[in-house]
Amino acid sequence: MTDSPSDLEIADRELRIVRDDEADWAESEIGLPPGVQTKKLDLDPVAKRRVSKVKFPPGYIEPEHVHKGWHCVLVLKGRMCVAGKDLRPGDFVFGWDIPHGPFEYPDGCEAFAVSLGEDMHHLWDEAAFLAYKRKWEPETEDGRRGCAEFDRWRQKRAEKMHKTGK
């Protein structure tokens, strides 16, 4: 085998296997409020495709946002509530590069996500996010605790923003 471009192209198409217990969770790096964790499964910088698992803690709210790409998300565990729908394991959502959300995770959620595009960094309005009123009720004790903790965090952020103007 040589290092010709055709050989490299074929080598890049090898089967990749990632065992769930061999990949580590890490804090998300896509510009969301703290608490989201991701497990990177595959990255294709040429196609600008990212494949990962994403974990949202109980009570988390993902702001309405945009990004320079699209994503497909399959709920694996928990709940994802968006656009008046309460999504459960097996449910699917597709988001373009137009404003979408907010997403609520009243009892937490783990999802499988595939994104494609130039940049998946979330752009959102912090003041609108902090003023947003939760619409979905948790169904679990973990969810009730998580919602209370996340709402306290948002309240502190709002107070700080009011005092400092940032």
Phi, psi and omega per residue, in radians:
M1 nan 2.436 3.135
T2 -1.900 3.082 3.100
D3 -1.680 0.557 3.114
S4 -1.192 2.731 3.138
P5 -0.938 -0.645 -3.126
S6 -1.161 -0.637 3.105
D7 -1.170 -0.715 3.118
L8 -1.126 -0.679 3.128
E9 -1.084 -0.745 3.133
I10 -1.166 -0.745 -3.129
A11 -1.061 -0.590 -3.122
D12 -1.244 -0.233 -3.104
R13 -1.714 0.298 3.132
E14 -1.182 2.640 3.076
L15 -1.079 2.312 3.105
R16 -2.027 2.307 3.098
I17 -2.148 2.246 3.078
V18 -2.174 2.025 3.086
R19 -1.419 2.381 -3.063
D20 -0.957 -0.724 -3.092
D21 -1.351 -0.080 3.114
E22 -1.750 -0.137 3.105
A23 -1.815 2.409 -3.088
D24 -1.675 2.549 2.984
W25 -1.338 2.485 3.086
A26 -2.468 2.703 3.092
E27 -1.026 2.369 -3.135
S28 -1.062 2.545 -3.132
E29 -2.052 0.498 -3.054
I30 -1.927 0.357 2.988
G31 1.445 0.471 3.104
L32 -1.699 2.849 2.996
P33 -0.980 2.711 -3.044
P34 -1.084 2.651 3.042
G35 2.140 -0.412 -3.114
V36 -1.399 2.370 3.095
Q37 -2.081 2.559 3.097
T38 -2.230 2.662 3.054
K39 -2.164 1.824 -3.086
K40 -1.293 2.173 -3.113
L41 -1.828 -0.604 -3.135
D42 -2.800 2.570 3.086
L43 -2.448 2.196 3.062
D44 -2.055 1.697 -3.077
P45 -1.160 -0.440 3.128
V46 -1.242 -0.862 3.130
A47 -1.422 -0.160 -3.084
K48 1.031 0.738 -3.136
R49 -1.924 2.364 3.098
R50 -2.172 2.379 3.098
V51 -2.173 2.235 -3.089
S52 -2.732 2.927 2.900
K53 -1.814 2.553 -3.118
V54 -2.265 2.368 -3.138
K55 -2.124 2.109 3.088
F56 -1.842 2.236 -3.104
P57 -1.237 2.774 3.076
P58 -0.949 2.346 3.095
G59 1.546 -0.090 -3.058
Y60 -1.190 2.516 3.005
I61 -2.161 2.173 3.066
E62 -1.633 2.144 -3.064
P63 -1.092 2.730 2.922
E64 -1.014 2.392 -3.012
H65 -2.718 2.992 2.983
V66 -2.331 2.840 3.015
H67 -2.758 2.862 -3.070
K68 -1.544 1.153 -3.137
G69 2.958 -3.058 3.110
W70 -2.233 2.885 3.100
H71 -2.539 2.605 3.003
C72 -1.966 2.331 -3.091
V73 -2.311 2.264 3.084
L74 -2.016 2.130 3.128
V75 -1.245 2.199 3.109
L76 -1.745 -0.734 -3.121
K77 -2.501 2.654 3.031
G78 1.378 -2.623 -3.049
R79 -2.354 2.497 3.009
M80 -2.255 2.099 -3.086
C81 -2.001 2.126 -3.103
V82 -2.729 2.564 3.060
A83 0.917 0.676 3.107
G84 1.335 0.144 -3.108
K85 -2.008 2.439 3.088
D86 -1.810 1.715 -3.056
L87 -1.522 2.420 -3.091
R88 -2.165 3.054 -3.136
P89 -0.873 2.289 -3.102
G90 1.704 -0.299 3.128
D91 -1.395 2.694 -2.961
F92 -2.261 2.519 3.051
V93 -2.409 2.506 3.128
F94 -2.135 2.288 3.131
G95 -2.180 2.259 3.095
W96 -1.496 -2.951 3.095
D97 -1.604 0.590 3.044
I98 -2.023 2.810 -3.109
P99 -0.959 2.317 3.058
H100 -2.570 2.732 -3.040
G101 1.777 -2.965 -0.033
P102 -1.167 2.717 3.057
F103 -1.871 2.382 3.053
E104 -1.994 2.506 3.116
Y105 -2.221 1.228 -2.988
P106 -1.048 -0.528 3.133
D107 -2.052 0.290 -3.082
G108 1.452 2.886 -3.093
C109 -2.810 2.485 2.945
E110 -2.117 2.329 -3.048
A111 -2.404 2.739 3.014
F112 -1.777 2.237 -3.057
A113 -2.292 2.433 3.012
V114 -2.172 2.216 3.109
S115 -2.201 2.666 -3.134
L116 -2.491 2.252 3.103
G117 2.632 3.025 -3.053
E118 -1.039 -0.761 -3.029
D119 -2.759 2.188 3.140
M120 -1.743 0.236 3.075
H121 -1.091 2.219 -3.099
H122 -1.358 2.295 3.035
L123 -1.928 2.208 -3.068
W124 -2.670 2.820 -3.104
D125 -1.661 1.947 -3.063
E126 -1.116 -0.707 -3.135
A127 -1.079 -0.763 3.110
A128 -1.122 -0.703 3.115
F129 -1.089 -0.777 -3.105
L130 -1.215 -0.484 3.127
A131 -1.483 -0.229 -3.085
Y132 -1.064 2.369 3.122
K133 -1.749 2.173 3.136
R134 -0.956 2.384 -3.113
K135 -1.925 -0.369 -3.034
W136 -1.947 2.380 3.141
E137 -1.604 2.467 3.061
P138 -1.237 2.703 3.113
E139 -1.903 -0.101 -3.086
T140 -2.176 2.825 3.077
E141 -1.133 -0.703 3.058
D142 -1.021 -0.702 3.115
G143 -1.129 -0.743 3.125
R144 -1.094 -0.778 3.099
R145 -1.103 -0.790 -3.128
G146 -1.077 -0.739 3.122
C147 -1.100 -0.768 3.137
A148 -1.091 -0.772 -3.140
E149 -1.130 -0.778 -3.103
F150 -1.183 -0.665 3.106
D151 -1.166 -0.620 3.052
R152 -1.126 -0.732 3.105
W153 -1.069 -0.772 3.125
R154 -1.128 -0.663 3.113
Q155 -1.097 -0.761 3.101
K156 -1.098 -0.716 3.099
R157 -1.083 -0.744 -3.136
A158 -1.116 -0.731 3.115
E159 -1.114 -0.757 3.119
K160 -1.109 -0.738 3.129
M161 -1.091 -0.695 3.132
H162 -1.149 -0.719 -3.112
K163 -1.245 -0.737 -3.020
T164 -1.700 -0.271 -3.077
G165 1.382 0.094 3.093
K166 -2.230 nan nan
